[in-house]
């Protein structure tokens, strides 16, 4: 087994001590850093450092890690890669104000993910219910947090008038 394989295995092991994961976060191999970013034992400060990585796959892993704090997710919400922003939209730690900002994202997938997140404020979900993309609007209206107005039917008498 090569040194790279060992580092990759250690980086992916959830029992690896936090200090070791922090050291491996600076590894020159992106695969090792990606495994650190995905590790549920990686400390929030290390995840924050990895959120600036040039490799979008590492930033994606930071955006789904359960230890990623709201402030790091807020920074990732402005990522140039829509797939990173999509993961932020789905993350349970994403703050309501960050989710509100994502309601205007250029990617309909990100807006739909924002509609699906139970932490998205009701006012933001209402905005998404009128989105120009039908998938986003449908996602917002099926959350159960948007009341769809149905005008009352006009009753006709027996004569049809």
Secondary structure as the mmCIF struct_conf table of DSSP 4:
data_model
#
loop_
_struct_conf.conf_type_id
_struct_conf.id
_struct_conf.beg_label_comp_id
_struct_conf.beg_label_asym_id
_struct_conf.beg_label_seq_id
_struct_conf.end_label_comp_id
_struct_conf.end_label_asym_id
_struct_conf.end_label_seq_id
HELX_RH_AL_P HELX_RH_AL_P1 UNK A 3 UNK A 12
TURN_TY1_P TURN_TY1_P1 UNK A 14 UNK A 15
BEND BEND1 UNK A 16 UNK A 16
HELX_RH_AL_P HELX_RH_AL_P2 UNK A 18 UNK A 24
TURN_TY1_P TURN_TY1_P2 UNK A 25 UNK A 26
BEND BEND2 UNK A 28 UNK A 28
HELX_RH_AL_P HELX_RH_AL_P3 UNK A 30 UNK A 38
TURN_TY1_P TURN_TY1_P3 UNK A 40 UNK A 41
BEND BEND3 UNK A 42 UNK A 42
HELX_RH_AL_P HELX_RH_AL_P4 UNK A 44 UNK A 50
TURN_TY1_P TURN_TY1_P4 UNK A 51 UNK A 52
BEND BEND4 UNK A 54 UNK A 54
HELX_RH_AL_P HELX_RH_AL_P5 UNK A 56 UNK A 64
TURN_TY1_P TURN_TY1_P5 UNK A 66 UNK A 67
HELX_RH_AL_P HELX_RH_AL_P6 UNK A 70 UNK A 76
TURN_TY1_P TURN_TY1_P6 UNK A 77 UNK A 78
BEND BEND5 UNK A 80 UNK A 81
HELX_RH_AL_P HELX_RH_AL_P7 UNK A 82 UNK A 90
TURN_TY1_P TURN_TY1_P7 UNK A 92 UNK A 93
HELX_RH_AL_P HELX_RH_AL_P8 UNK A 96 UNK A 102
TURN_TY1_P TURN_TY1_P8 UNK A 103 UNK A 104
BEND BEND6 UNK A 106 UNK A 106
HELX_RH_AL_P HELX_RH_AL_P9 UNK A 108 UNK A 116
TURN_TY1_P TURN_TY1_P9 UNK A 118 UNK A 119
BEND BEND7 UNK A 120 UNK A 120
HELX_RH_AL_P HELX_RH_AL_P10 UNK A 122 UNK A 128
TURN_TY1_P TURN_TY1_P10 UNK A 129 UNK A 130
BEND BEND8 UNK A 132 UNK A 133
HELX_RH_AL_P HELX_RH_AL_P11 UNK A 134 UNK A 141
TURN_TY1_P TURN_TY1_P11 UNK A 142 UNK A 143
BEND BEND9 UNK A 144 UNK A 144
BEND BEND10 UNK A 146 UNK A 146
HELX_LH_PP_P HELX_LH_PP_P1 UNK A 147 UNK A 149
HELX_LH_PP_P HELX_LH_PP_P2 UNK A 151 UNK A 156
TURN_TY1_P TURN_TY1_P12 UNK A 158 UNK A 159
#
